Amino acid sequence: MTDTAAALRNLARQATRFPHFRDKYGKVDLEGDFDYTDLPEMTRDDVTVAAEQAAAHRPRSGSAYLFTSGGSTAEPKLAWIPTEMHLGELTRHWQPLTDTDVLANLASPGRLWSAHYCYNRLAELAGADVIGLGYVADEELGQWLDFLTRHGTTAVAGTPSQLERILLFCERTGHPFAGTLRVGIWFGEPCGPQLPVLRDRVAPGLGLWGHYGSTETWVIGHNGPGCPIDTFHLLPYQHVELADGAVLVSTLHPGAVAPVIRYRIGDRAEEVACPCGRPGRALRVAGREGSLVKFAGTLVSPHQLVAIATELPGVTAAQIVLTGAAGIAERAEVLVVGEAEEETVRAHLLASQIDLGFALRGDDEEFTVRRVDSLPANPRTGKTPDFRWAQAD
């Protein structure tokens, strides 16, 4: 038995100290060289139950944060993360900061969110200084960039949307802040091609560093300036399976509070060789799985529509606004940033979606395109979603 197989077997056996996993694995023989793939996949609801039982059953050998592991309009789904957040191990493989940096942390604190505390701790381990700023609204951007420039800021941690807003502001106004930056740490949402293009134009000295994961699994993989923005090097303590392209994660870190075993993170990916040349496994994340919406009598993927729109010359960013409920859209509006003509974008999208184009033939009101100066972001998290739902008039 390989070391990894033995570690996976031990992880499954240890999980049965929690009542939830004793029931979940009741029909699986955990003795001997059992096939790890016989274990049922773990869902987000499983994570929440495991988090609740971990609080009652785990030995008090260390402190932990309780974070929310997914947006919800009802009860938040929960996950326990050690207060050291596995960063001692992560920084042996990925540490964008040095002790000469000053980091502006744009992640908001509180509300059971994790990123603010993670990047403060990352800076602490590097010996860097931190300005825990949180989210900055558009109308406040100029005065805060003045403040950050005065205090010698060299690094920014924020969502790709936040980093883009900063660079666009600097490009539009000539603000010197972009020229002081050497590190951009991005998180929270996929990084599209527009950020590297904007960086090359406005702040060529800015290295982009990202990591891939979730609150449930914590960090799964990481990338740096020599890596494509959709490709991530896997951490040694994360065991990743690809089941028909879907990402399943088992966390082998000994400091994990609650078990994460064959957790279906909700993404599609493929194993690749990263052009940076770093050894070990790397994944190219292809997008979310199962994100289909019924519209005009057919199933469409809003994420795919956004990707197709941004491939068109003259479109730098896009977002889909759906009107309807319960996964059924009555109307769809595509917001695009850039110089491409609205009719050109609409025709391009419909040509790429044969079923949708046929269903909408002759109907211009159900599926429209509108040019905007910028896409609306969530002011609490700084994320700009690929699509959002709007209420009917």
Sequence and secondary structure as in RCSB ss.txt:
>XXXX:A:sequence
MTDTAAALRNLARQATRFPHFRDKYGKVDLEGDFDYTDLPEMTRDDVTVAAEQAAAHRPRSGSAYLFTSGGSTAE
PKLAWIPTEMHLGELTRHWQPLTDTDVLANLASPGRLWSAHYCYNRLAELAGADVIGLGYVADEELGQWLDFLTR
HGTTAVAGTPSQLERILLFCERTGHPFAGTLRVGIWFGEPCGPQLPVLRDRVAPGLGLWGHYGSTETWVIGHNGP
GCPIDTFHLLPYQHVELADGAVLVSTLHPGAVAPVIRYRIGDRAEEVACPCGRPGRALRVAGREGSLVKFAGTLV
SPHQLVAIATELPGVTAAQIVLTGAAGIAERAEVLVVGEAEEETVRAHLLASQIDLGFALRGDDEEFTVRRVDSL
PANPRTGKTPDFRWAQAD
>XXXX:A:secstr
  HHHHHHHHHHHHHTTSHHHHHHTTTS  SSS  GGGS  B HHHHHHHHHHHHHHS  SS EEEEE S  SSS
  EEEEETTTTHHHHTTT     TT EEEE S   TT  HHHHHHHHHHHHT EEEE     GGGHHHHHHHHHH
TT  EEEE HHHHHHHHHHHHHH  THHHH  EEEE SS   THHHHHHHHH TT EEEEEEEETTTEEEEEE T
TS TTEEEE TTEEEEEETTEEEEEE  TT SS   SEEEEEEEEEE  TT   S EEEEEEESS  EEETTEEE
 HHHHHHHHHHSTTEEEEEEEEEEETTEEEEEEEEEEESS HHHHHHHHHHH HHHHHHTTT  SSEEEEE SS 
   TTT    SEEEE   
